[in-house]
Amino acid sequence: MQVPRPDAGEYVTTTLTVVLTLAVLQYAGIFFDGSGGIDPGYLLGVGLTLPVFIFLFSLAAANVSWIPSWDEKNHTGGTDGR
């Protein structure tokens, strides 16, 4: 079993980007009820669980043998889509 060793800085950058984007969307009232407010509990939950799910997805991707050959199986040979 291969365990991915991603850069911790990438986790922090991705998590902060997602949490800040969700905070702006919450404050603007887009996809959330009302505007002008931020739910810190929701943002904290996302901030804590997102790195876990990213790691689990990376772990699954590192241990599935057909993913690296996926592009070769679906390669069409040209850049024009034929």
Secondary structure by P-SEA (a helix, b strand, c coil): cccccccaaaaaaaaaaaaaaaaaaaaacccccccccccaaaaaaaaaaaaaaaaaaaaaaacccccccccccccccccccc
